[in-house]
Amino acid sequence: MRYLLRFAMLLAAASGLAVFIVGALAAEGALHPARDRIALVCPCMANETCTDAEVAGPDGAKLRAWYYLPKETPKGTVIVLHGIGASRNNMVAFASFLLKNGYGALVPDNRGHGTSEGQVTYGLREAGDVRAWANWLVRDKGVERLYGFGSSLGGSVLLSSLAEESRFRAVVAESAYSDFPAIGYE
């Protein structure tokens, strides 16, 4: 009987330790997703220009992006945000679509992704990052018509930024989550 009790206690302790280790690894992966390698030069297609861009987030984190412009005067500029574990590399094709239709595109790496600094906060700090990019576009690039597109995490960040950023004429959030507790539960 003592042997069975010791075995059950050892099994319970091992199970608890395994759950703790798996949880710690999952949390680490959520806060520090693997980073895509980013091209050293801005990937451009025909009839467009692309430049590197950098701003400081509200906490001082360096945020980096590619800024695409069509050859003709753009109808507006779209901030294009990617999802968790992705990077601006994943949004180049969408930027090309926008350019072919006469829009400029700013394609940043979200904080903690690609070459942008900072830690992923699932919208807590990223909303301020969107405002920093909007400020840069309006102040430094003279953008008058600002739009947003976000996929997954990018969509949720874009929606949460609307609480403090009112210069968007329209936004599209594809596969966004409503709040962090809901996605954490899922």
Buried (B, 14 or more C-beta within 10 A) or exposed (E): EEEEEEEEEEEEEEEEEEEEEEEEEEEEEBEEBEBBEBEEEBBBEEEBEBEEBEBEBEEEBEBBBBBBBBEEEBBBBBBBBBBBBBBBBBBBEBBBEBBEEEBBBBBBBBBBBBBBBBEBBBBEBBBBBBBBBBEBBBEEBEBEBBBBBBBBBBBBBBBBBBEEBEBBEEBBBEEBBEEBEEBEEE
